[in-house]
Amino acid sequence: MQTNETNTLDTPSTFDNRLKSTPRKKRLRNYITVTAVLVVAILAGLVPRLRERAALADETRKLAVPTVAVVSPKPGKSTNGLMLPAQIDPWIEAQIYARVSGYLKNWKVDIGAHVKAGQLLAVIETPELDQELDQARHQLTQAEAALSIAKITAARYAELVKSASVSEQDNAEKQADLAMSEANVAAARANVRRLEYTQSFARVTAPFTGTVTARTIDMGQLVNANQTRLFRLSQTNKLRVYVNVPQDEASGVKPGMIAQLFISGISAHPFKATVVATADQISDVSRTLLTQLVVDNSSGQILAGSFGQVKSDAGKSDSVLTLPENAVMFGADGPHVEVVLPDGKVAARNVTLGRNLGGQFEILAGVSSHDHVVANPYDWLVDVKVNVAVQKAMQKEQPR
């Protein structure tokens, strides 16, 4: 029993060793625990910082690449031709002035009268001209009498010179007097014819068949030659129609083209008008081509001077592409746009512009409907890689 008890009890040296080893293990465990806690704390603070730094670097890289809004060219509405304001004038129009001075005796026609060529319109009293003509006729009679005497004298001197009864000098003088008398008669007769022709203008007649559209004088009024307007006469069985075609459409206007003339309040159906001539030159003021058309008005429905509109196929076109005005830049090389290529870089492209539709340009050439055009371009964007905005710039539909 004693032996067993002795074996179960630790000896003093063993007990001391155990006492020594226990604090060492605890210190080791504590050290490991503290180290682990420090490592976890360091990792807990470092990882978010690393993540934030990486996110900041990524955001900086993204911000270094500019983001642009793009818009694709859209097809505009197809045009059915040009509709242009028209000036409608008579086929022939004349202002009839007095050719002689005097007083208006009477007028035979008033406004709205249809007259024929040569028809009497008015009569002018010309007392002064009548006196001049009477004087000229008497002067002609005097000249003819002087000529008769000169002929007899010249004939006698021609016979006397043969017998030397008169000198050659006297005969030559009488022959010269005869020639002078003949010239005086011719001049007096020409003066009478001139005054008779002038006096014929006292009867004012129509120069062509037409309609009297104005009468600007009344009976008894003083008339001054080449100054007083008496009537305005117009021929309206055909009408001249003038339109100014914009420069962009001028090349499509050719003589023989058929157009439609619309006149408000006259007919629900358009009138047929034919292009007969153009000015063949663009106006440097309006940048338009003056075009003349003719329309039949034998029915008399159209009144000269009316406001009309001409519609032609000169501007007719299929649907064309359009872009907002803010997508087009103008430089030394003309209009151009900036397009985002598939690799993300921006390239400049020259474009051909059509009409300005108010907020939009027609694009005739240079881009397609599949291109991504920078909505607000800058010169420095060319050859720069960009990001495309998710929200694309929208185009406004413009009324046509």
CORGIQUI-V74978 format. One record per pair of residues at least 24 apart in sequence whose C-alpha atoms are under 7 Angstrom apart, sorted by the first residue. I is the first residue (numbers start at 1). GAP is how many residues later the second one is. D is the distance in whole Angstrom. If there is no record, write none. Layout:
<<I:GAP:D> <I:GAP:D>>
This chain:
<<65:320:7> <65:321:5> <65:322:7> <66:320:5> <66:321:6> <67:319:6> <67:320:4> <67:321:6> <67:322:6> <68:306:7> <68:318:7> <68:319:6> <68:320:5> <68:321:6> <69:305:6> <69:306:6> <69:319:6> <69:320:5> <69:323:6> <69:324:6> <70:302:6> <70:303:5> <70:304:4> <70:305:5> <70:318:7> <70:322:5> <70:323:6> <71:301:6> <71:302:5> <71:303:6> <71:304:6> <71:321:6> <71:322:5> <71:323:7> <72:297:6> <72:298:6> <72:299:6> <72:300:5> <72:301:6> <73:248:6> <73:249:6> <73:250:5> <73:295:7> <73:296:5> <74:247:5> <74:248:5> <74:249:7> <74:295:6> <75:244:6> <75:245:5> <75:246:4> <75:247:6> <76:243:6> <76:244:5> <76:245:6> <76:246:6> <77:242:5> <78:239:6> <78:240:5> <78:241:4> <78:242:7> <79:237:5> <79:238:6> <79:239:7> <80:233:7> <80:236:5> <80:237:7> <81:230:6> <81:231:5> <81:232:5> <81:233:6> <81:234:4> <81:235:4> <82:229:5> <82:230:5> <82:231:7> <82:232:6> <82:233:5> <82:234:7> <83:226:6> <83:227:6> <83:228:4> <83:229:7> <84:159:7> <84:225:5> <84:226:5> <84:227:6> <85:158:6> <85:223:6> <85:224:4> <85:225:6> <86:155:6> <86:156:6> <86:157:5> <86:221:6> <86:222:5> <86:223:5> <86:224:6> <87:154:6> <87:155:5> <87:156:7> <87:218:7> <87:220:6> <87:221:7> <88:151:7> <88:152:6> <88:153:5> <88:154:7> <88:216:6> <88:217:5> <88:218:6> <88:219:7> <89:150:6> <89:151:5> <89:152:6> <89:215:5> <89:216:6> <90:144:6> <90:145:6> <90:146:5> <90:148:7> <90:149:5> <90:150:6> <90:214:6> <91:144:6> <91:145:6> <91:147:5> <91:148:5> <91:149:5> <92:142:6> <92:143:5> <93:140:6> <93:141:4> <93:142:6> <94:138:6> <94:139:5> <94:140:6> <95:134:7> <95:136:6> <95:137:5> <95:138:7> <96:133:6> <96:134:6> <96:135:5> <96:136:6> <97:129:6> <97:130:7> <97:131:6> <97:132:4> <97:133:5> <98:125:7> <98:126:7> <98:127:5> <98:128:6> <98:129:7> <98:130:6> <98:131:6> <98:132:7> <99:102:6> <99:126:5> <99:127:5> <100:98:7> <100:101:6> <100:102:6> <100:124:7> <100:125:4> <101:25:6> <101:122:5> <101:123:4> <101:124:5> <102:24:5> <102:25:7> <102:120:6> <102:121:5> <102:122:7> <103:117:5> <103:118:6> <103:119:5> <103:120:5> <104:114:7> <104:115:5> <104:116:5> <104:117:6> <104:118:7> <104:119:7> <105:114:6> <105:115:6> <106:113:5> <107:112:7> <110:102:7> <110:105:6> <111:101:5> <111:102:5> <111:103:5> <111:104:6> <112:99:6> <112:100:5> <112:101:6> <113:98:6> <113:99:5> <114:96:6> <114:97:4> <114:98:7> <115:94:6> <115:95:6> <115:96:6> <116:90:7> <116:92:6> <116:93:4> <116:94:6> <117:89:5> <117:90:5> <117:91:4> <117:92:5> <118:87:5> <118:88:5> <118:89:6> <119:86:5> <119:87:5> <120:83:7> <120:84:6> <120:85:4> <120:86:7> <121:83:5> <121:84:5> <121:85:7> <122:81:6> <122:82:5> <123:79:6> <123:80:5> <123:81:6> <124:78:5> <124:79:6> <125:77:7> <129:70:7> <133:59:6> <133:62:6> <133:63:7> <136:52:7> <136:55:7> <136:56:6> <137:55:6> <139:49:6> <140:45:6> <140:48:5> <140:49:6> <143:38:7> <143:41:6> <143:42:5> <144:41:6> <146:35:6> <147:31:6> <147:34:5> <147:35:6> <150:27:6> <150:28:5> <150:31:7> <151:27:6> <154:24:7> <209:26:7> <210:24:5> <210:25:4> <211:24:6> <236:61:7> <237:59:7> <237:60:5> <237:61:5> <237:63:7> <238:56:7> <238:57:6> <238:58:5> <238:59:5> <238:60:7> <239:55:6> <239:56:5> <239:57:7> <239:58:7> <240:52:7> <240:53:6> <240:54:5> <240:55:7> <241:51:6> <241:52:5> <241:53:6> <242:48:7> <242:49:6> <242:50:5> <242:51:6> <243:47:6> <243:48:5> <243:49:7> <244:44:5> <244:45:5> <244:46:5> <244:47:6> <245:43:5> <245:44:5> <245:45:6> <245:46:7> <246:41:7> <246:42:4> <246:43:6> <247:35:7> <247:40:6> <247:41:5> <247:42:7> <249:65:6> <249:66:6> <250:39:6> <252:62:5> <253:61:6> <259:51:7> <259:52:6> <259:53:5> <260:50:6> <260:51:5> <260:52:6> <261:47:7> <261:48:6> <261:49:5> <261:50:7> <262:46:6> <262:47:5> <262:48:6> <263:44:7> <263:45:5> <263:46:7> <320:42:7> <320:43:7> <320:44:7> <321:41:6> <321:42:5> <321:43:7> <322:38:6> <322:39:5> <322:40:5> <322:41:5> <323:37:6> <323:38:6> <323:39:7> <323:40:7> <324:35:6> <324:36:4> <324:37:6> <324:71:6> <325:34:5> <325:35:5> <325:36:6> <326:49:6> <326:50:6> <327:47:6> <327:48:5> <327:49:6> <327:50:6> <337:36:7> <338:35:6> <338:36:6> <338:39:6> <339:32:7> <339:33:6> <339:34:4> <339:35:6> <340:32:6> <340:33:6> <340:34:7> <344:41:5> <344:42:6> <344:43:7> <345:38:6> <345:39:5> <345:40:4> <345:41:6> <346:35:6> <346:36:5> <346:37:5> <346:38:6> <346:39:6> <347:35:5> <347:36:6> <348:34:6>>
